[in-house]
Amino acid sequence: MNVTVTREKTINLRTTSAQKAIIERAAETSGKTRTAFILDATLQRAETVLADRTHFVLSDAQMSRFVAALDAPLPNPSALRSLLSRTPHWVR
């Protein structure tokens, strides 16, 4: 089953002639359009940057403290209920 995705947004960037030539050579070598090459490379980098903020490595002692904090009773359950009932800023 083929799914067609409509691209609705534009991202513009400025570059030197030398940078553009390198990108075009790399895109051609990869068998991709310049846009597809830039988008793929940018998304890979963005995922790497964001992964550094979502994946953490803990020592055994740190993991024990983390699990204990998760298992501890909430100090103020009504404050958490209030927070979770708000509309996130990215939805507004």
N, C-alpha and C positions, 0 to 999 in steps of 0.2 A: 504494500500500500504506500503510495507516494503522498507525502504531506508537503504542501507548498506554504512557505512562510513569507509573508509580505514584510519587507523592511520598510519602516516608516520614518526612521530618524537618520540624520546625516551627521557625520563627524568630519570636520575639516582640520587639516594640519598643514603647516608650512615646513618646507625642507630645502636643503641645498640641492643643487644639481647632482652632486656626487652621492648624497644620501639616496636620492630618488633612483639613480642608476643602480646602486647596490640592491635596493629593494626590488626593483624591476628584474634584475638578473636572478635574484634569489627566488622570486615568484615564478619566473619562467622555468627555472631549474626544478622547482617543486611541482610544476604543472598546474599552477593556480593563477588566477587573475591577481593583479596587484591588490585589489580590494580584499579578496579572500585571504591572501597571504598576510596582509597587515592586520585584518580582523582576527585571524587565527593566532598570530603571534601576540597580539595585544591581549586577547582573552586568556591565553596560556599564562602570560605574565600577571594579569589581574588575579587569576585563580591562585597563583603562587603567593602573591602578596597577601591575599585574604586568608589563605590557608595558614599562614604564619600567625594569624590572629584567632584562629579557631581550633588549631591542633596544638596541644601542649604535652610535653613530656615531663613527668614528675618522678622524683625518687620514691622509694618505698615509704619513707617517713612523710613526705609531702602528700602522697596518695592517702595515707592513713588519716592525716589531718583533714584532707579534702572530703573524704567519705564521712568522717565524724561531723564535719560542718553540714553536709547534706542531710545527715540523719538527725541532727539536732532540731528540737522544736522551734517553730518560728517565734521570734521575739514579739512581733506585732502582726498577727494574721490579718487584721482589718486593713492595714496599710498595704499589704500585698494584694488583697482583694481589690482595693481601690486602684492600685497601679495596673493590674491586669484588666480592669474594666475600661481603661482609657483607650481611645483610638490612637494607634501609633502615629508618630509624626510623618512617616513615609506614606501613610494612607491618606492623610489630610489633603 
